[in-house]
Amino acid sequence: MLVTGGAGFIGSHLVERLLAEGHEVTCLDNFNHYYDPAVKRRNISPLLEDKRFTLVEADIRDMDTLRSLFRERRFDKVIHLAAQPGVRLSLQNPGLYMNINVTGTLNLLEALREFGTESFIFGSSSSVYGATEAIPFREDGELKPISPYGASKRAGELLCEVYRHVYRIPIVVLRFFTVYGPRQRPDMAIHKFIRQIDRGGKISLYGDGLSRRDYTFVADIVDGIVAALDKGFAFETFNLGNSEPVALRHLISTIEDCLGKKAVIENLPEQPGDPFVTYADIEKSGRLLDYRPQVKIEQGLERFVRWYEEAKKQG
Ligand SMILES: NC(=O)c1ccc[n+]([C@@H]2O[C@H](COP(=O)([O-])OP(=O)(O)OC[C@H]3O[C@@H](n4cnc5c(N)ncnc54)[C@H](O)[C@@H]3O)[C@@H](O)[C@H]2O)c1
């Protein structure tokens, strides 16, 4: 199996799970500098000992490398998580998102067209729903991306549809909803809030604090990905969310409780590109993947904060 972006936050949790289940896993990652690459090296360092784990340092924009990798290994399954994330940066540097998230995805699909696979999983995002007012978000509902990041993920989905249609490649598109938990990307809101509240610094609260996000614990996301691997779908799209949106103010007060510290809040205007609410309808994922998220936000934050404190002790 191949996991692209396997050294990242979600990818490293997935690789861990796949190895624990006895699979051979190749992790492809370019350790880019969007956040400290040393964090990504730490994510996978315990896995390097495992003989069934192979690390390939490469870039999905490099078609020649992809082609020779696929020729040599003939992956039975490919889970594509490598991407440039981050809504705000995507407004400043949209071209980067098109190169990595669109052209990079196209390169993988091209490699699959040449060398075949039993299943391709595309890690998409709730940001494809953007400003839709059809809430909760259903897989067959309206899509209105409002950031270049959201548009790049939607473009990746559309390329998947095309490659299914023309080349009969079996594909599952999974739309992840704000994923959190140990090893979360340091640029993401929950991780930033925990760090800043812990250090007594100011946290930036955009808008009135009533915006809501469907925060999903990383182990639940991994359950959903693993479930999608073996079902033999021709082409399906699924939401992987918690289906319980949480208001920003509630999120902050729960983090305060977990840390036993008070936040110093700086109120700032709403940010362009950020939807007011994200809310997954998970009826289809429940029915076809048996996907049932287990971790409530209070428990998930408690586990995240415990991990954060442990990681801090180890420097
Ligand atoms: N974290 C979330 O809340 C969330 C929500 C929706 C969708 N997603 C999607 O899930 C996937 C994983 O996200 P994450 O939060 O773990 O991010 P992450 O940045 O921790 O992981 C992505 C990994 O991909 C690698 N990568 C980036 N560009 C690459 C390239 N050109 N070639 C090879 N490797 C490259 C990075 O080095 C990184 O290790 C992404 O596709 C992201 O868009 C994440």
The ligand as an SDF file (V2000), in Angstrom:
LIG
                    3D

 44 48  0  0  0  0  0  0  0  0999 V2000
   -6.2550   18.1870    9.1100 N   0  0  0  0  0  0  0  0  0  0  0  0
   -7.4830   18.4770    8.7050 C   0  0  0  0  0  0  0  0  0  0  0  0
   -8.3140   18.9930    9.4580 O   0  0  0  0  0  0  0  0  0  0  0  0
   -7.9110   18.1700    7.2970 C   0  0  0  0  0  0  0  0  0  0  0  0
   -9.2470   18.4680    6.9390 C   0  0  0  0  0  0  0  0  0  0  0  0
   -9.6600   18.1790    5.6370 C   0  0  0  0  0  0  0  0  0  0  0  0
   -8.7800   17.6140    4.7370 C   0  0  0  0  0  0  0  0  0  0  0  0
   -7.4890   17.3590    5.1120 N   0  0  0  0  0  0  0  0  0  0  0  0
   -6.5960   16.7570    4.1220 C   0  0  0  0  0  0  0  0  0  0  0  0
   -5.9650   15.6250    4.7110 O   0  0  0  0  0  0  0  0  0  0  0  0
   -4.6540   15.4830    4.1930 C   0  0  0  0  0  0  0  0  0  0  0  0
   -3.6520   15.4110    5.3340 C   0  0  0  0  0  0  0  0  0  0  0  0
   -3.7200   16.6100    6.0820 O   0  0  0  0  0  0  0  0  0  0  0  0
   -2.8520   16.8580    7.3900 P   0  0  0  0  0  0  0  0  0  0  0  0
   -3.6170   17.7690    8.2710 O   0  0  0  0  0  0  0  0  0  0  0  0
   -2.3460   15.5540    7.9040 O   0  0  0  0  0  0  0  0  0  0  0  0
   -1.6440   17.7130    6.7700 O   0  0  0  0  0  0  0  0  0  0  0  0
   -0.0580   17.5630    6.9080 P   0  0  0  0  0  0  0  0  0  0  0  0
    0.5160   18.8040    6.2890 O   0  0  0  0  0  0  0  0  0  0  0  0
    0.3360   17.2370    8.2960 O   0  0  0  0  0  0  0  0  0  0  0  0
    0.2350   16.3090    5.9760 O   0  0  0  0  0  0  0  0  0  0  0  0
    0.4420   16.4270    4.5970 C   0  0  0  0  0  0  0  0  0  0  0  0
    1.7770   15.7750    4.2700 C   0  0  0  0  0  0  0  0  0  0  0  0
    1.9620   15.8450    2.8570 O   0  0  0  0  0  0  0  0  0  0  0  0
    3.3050   16.1750    2.5820 C   0  0  0  0  0  0  0  0  0  0  0  0
    3.3460   16.8580    1.2810 N   0  0  0  0  0  0  0  0  0  0  0  0
    2.8900   18.0950    0.9880 C   0  0  0  0  0  0  0  0  0  0  0  0
    3.1500   18.3920   -0.2910 N   0  0  0  0  0  0  0  0  0  0  0  0
    3.7660   17.3020   -0.8280 C   0  0  0  0  0  0  0  0  0  0  0  0
    4.2710   17.0100   -2.1130 C   0  0  0  0  0  0  0  0  0  0  0  0
    4.2280   17.9160   -3.1010 N   0  0  0  0  0  0  0  0  0  0  0  0
    4.8340   15.7910   -2.3250 N   0  0  0  0  0  0  0  0  0  0  0  0
    4.9160   14.8770   -1.3210 C   0  0  0  0  0  0  0  0  0  0  0  0
    4.4620   15.1160   -0.0680 N   0  0  0  0  0  0  0  0  0  0  0  0
    3.8970   16.3270    0.1690 C   0  0  0  0  0  0  0  0  0  0  0  0
    3.7260   17.0930    3.7190 C   0  0  0  0  0  0  0  0  0  0  0  0
    5.1390   17.1030    3.9150 O   0  0  0  0  0  0  0  0  0  0  0  0
    2.9740   16.4920    4.9060 C   0  0  0  0  0  0  0  0  0  0  0  0
    3.7680   15.5720    5.6190 O   0  0  0  0  0  0  0  0  0  0  0  0
   -4.4500   16.6370    3.2380 C   0  0  0  0  0  0  0  0  0  0  0  0
   -4.7750   16.2090    1.9370 O   0  0  0  0  0  0  0  0  0  0  0  0
   -5.4570   17.6600    3.7110 C   0  0  0  0  0  0  0  0  0  0  0  0
   -5.8260   18.5430    2.6720 O   0  0  0  0  0  0  0  0  0  0  0  0
   -7.0380   17.6250    6.3670 C   0  0  0  0  0  0  0  0  0  0  0  0
  1  2  1  0
  2  3  2  0
  2  4  1  0
  4  5  1  0
  4 44  2  0
  5  6  2  0
  6  7  1  0
  7  8  2  0
  8  9  1  0
  8 44  1  0
  9 10  1  0
  9 42  1  0
 10 11  1  0
 11 12  1  0
 11 40  1  0
 12 13  1  0
 13 14  1  0
 14 15  2  0
 14 16  1  0
 14 17  1  0
 17 18  1  0
 18 19  2  0
 18 20  1  0
 18 21  1  0
 21 22  1  0
 22 23  1  0
 23 24  1  0
 23 38  1  0
 24 25  1  0
 25 26  1  0
 25 36  1  0
 26 27  1  0
 26 35  1  0
 27 28  2  0
 28 29  1  0
 29 30  1  0
 29 35  2  0
 30 31  1  0
 30 32  2  0
 32 33  1  0
 33 34  2  0
 34 35  1  0
 36 37  1  0
 36 38  1  0
 38 39  1  0
 40 41  1  0
 40 42  1  0
 42 43  1  0
M  CHG  2   8   1  16  -1
M  END
$$$$
